[in-house]
Every structure is written in structure tokens, then in C-alpha cells.
Amino acid sequence: MSVKDLFQLDGKVALITGGSRGLGLQMAEALGEMGCRVAITARKAGELAEAKAHLRELGIEVQTVVNDLQHFEGIPGLVDEILGVQGDIDILVNNAGATWGAPAEDYPTKRGTR
């Protein structure tokens, strides 16, 4: 059995945060290649549109949602929007982030408190 057969993910839905560029986009490409429908989220609509076009050129089914995960109150709406289209989320790649340089427990939950 090939490695590709072992990791075949046909029909699964993968949500990738920070999926518009860099490692997030590469994860979306890889998961899409393995058969996933992907949902990507990022803060910038323009970058998401470019990523969507790129993924579609590769034959990957993709949903994009503009969302800033720094605002915790927006996360349930993000999930609801994806569930409304995809029906389920099977894989989550928590890729979004910024350099913080401290333990996660010390990260402030309110904007502007760093």
C-alpha cells in the first residue's frame, strides 16, 4: 500500500486558519491534494481571494472566510459559516498566529494589552 493510499482523505473537510499564504496555504494545497474540501480563513480578503483562485486552479474545492481570530467573539460565527456550507469539519489546522515570544498562558485576551 502506498503512503498516498494511507493518507487519502476523500470527502473530508479541513479548516486551515491563516490559510491564505505561507504554511497555511501549503497545508491547504496538501490536504486538497489528498482529497479534502478545504476552508481557509485569514484577516485579509484580498489575500484570501488570491489563495482561493490558486487552490481552484489546482482543482481543490475551497471555501474562504474572512475572520480575525484575535477577536474570540467572532470564532463561533466562523465555525457556523463553515458548517453551514460544508456540513462538518473533520480536520483543524491551527496555523494563524503572530510572533508573541512568551507562553500561551501569558497572551492577553484583550486587544491593546500587550
C-alpha positions as CSV (number, residue, x, y, z in Angstrom):
1,M,0.0,0.0,0.0
2,S,1.3,3.4,-0.9
3,V,1.7,6.3,1.5
4,K,-0.8,8.3,-0.6
5,D,-3.4,5.5,-0.1
6,L,-2.7,5.6,3.7
7,F,-3.4,9.3,3.8
8,Q,-6.3,9.5,1.4
9,L,-8.8,12.0,2.8
10,D,-11.5,12.0,0.1
11,G,-14.6,13.9,1.2
12,K,-13.2,15.1,4.5
13,V,-13.4,18.8,5.3
14,A,-10.3,20.6,6.6
15,L,-10.3,24.1,8.2
16,I,-7.0,25.9,8.0
17,T,-6.6,29.1,9.9
18,G,-4.1,31.5,8.4
19,G,-4.7,29.7,5.2
20,S,-4.1,32.5,2.7
21,R,-0.4,32.3,2.4
22,G,2.8,30.6,3.7
23,L,2.5,27.3,5.6
24,G,-1.3,27.6,5.8
25,L,-1.7,27.8,2.1
26,Q,0.8,24.9,1.7
27,M,-1.3,22.9,4.2
28,A,-4.5,23.7,2.2
29,E,-2.7,22.5,-1.0
30,A,-1.5,19.3,0.6
31,L,-4.9,18.4,2.2
32,G,-6.7,19.3,-1.0
33,E,-4.4,17.1,-3.0
34,M,-5.2,14.3,-0.6
35,G,-8.9,14.7,-1.3
36,C,-10.1,17.2,1.3
37,R,-12.5,20.0,0.7
38,V,-10.8,22.9,2.4
39,A,-12.0,26.0,4.2
40,I,-9.4,28.7,4.8
41,T,-9.6,31.7,7.0
42,A,-7.5,34.8,7.3
43,R,-7.8,38.5,8.1
44,K,-7.3,40.0,4.6
45,A,-10.0,39.4,2.0
46,G,-7.6,40.2,-0.9
47,E,-5.1,37.5,0.2
48,L,-8.0,35.0,0.7
49,A,-9.3,35.7,-2.9
50,E,-5.8,35.1,-4.3
51,A,-5.4,31.9,-2.3
52,K,-8.9,30.7,-3.4
53,A,-8.0,31.3,-7.1
54,H,-4.8,29.5,-6.7
55,L,-6.4,26.5,-5.0
56,R,-9.2,26.3,-7.5
57,E,-6.6,26.2,-10.3
58,L,-5.2,23.1,-8.6
59,G,-8.7,21.5,-8.7
60,I,-9.2,22.0,-4.9
61,E,-12.7,22.8,-3.6
62,V,-12.3,25.7,-1.3
63,Q,-14.4,28.0,0.9
64,T,-12.9,31.2,2.3
65,V,-14.0,33.2,5.3
66,V,-12.5,36.5,6.4
67,N,-12.0,36.4,10.2
68,D,-9.6,37.8,12.7
69,L,-9.0,35.1,15.4
70,Q,-7.7,37.8,17.8
71,H,-11.4,38.6,18.4
72,F,-12.6,35.5,20.2
73,E,-16.3,36.5,19.9
74,G,-16.0,36.0,16.1
75,I,-15.0,32.4,16.3
76,P,-18.4,30.8,16.7
77,G,-19.7,32.7,13.6
78,L,-16.7,31.4,11.6
79,V,-17.5,27.9,12.6
80,D,-21.2,28.3,11.9
81,E,-20.4,29.7,8.5
82,I,-18.2,26.8,7.6
83,L,-20.6,24.2,9.0
84,G,-23.5,25.8,7.0
85,V,-21.7,25.2,3.8
86,Q,-19.6,22.1,4.5
87,G,-21.9,20.3,7.0
88,D,-18.9,19.2,9.1
89,I,-15.3,19.9,10.0
90,D,-13.1,16.8,10.1
91,I,-9.6,18.4,10.3
92,L,-8.5,21.6,12.0
93,V,-5.1,23.1,11.3
94,N,-4.5,26.0,13.8
95,N,-1.9,27.8,11.7
96,A,-2.9,31.5,12.3
97,G,-0.7,33.4,14.6
98,A,1.8,36.1,15.1
99,T,5.1,36.2,16.9
100,W,4.5,36.6,20.6
101,G,7.6,35.1,22.3
102,A,6.0,34.1,25.6
103,P,4.0,31.2,26.9
104,A,0.4,31.0,25.5
105,E,-0.9,31.4,29.1
106,D,0.6,34.9,29.2
107,Y,-1.1,36.0,25.9
108,P,-3.6,38.8,26.7
109,T,-7.2,38.1,25.7
110,K,-8.0,41.8,25.1
111,R,-6.5,43.8,22.2
112,G,-4.1,46.5,23.0
113,T,-2.9,45.0,26.3
114,R,0.5,43.8,25.1
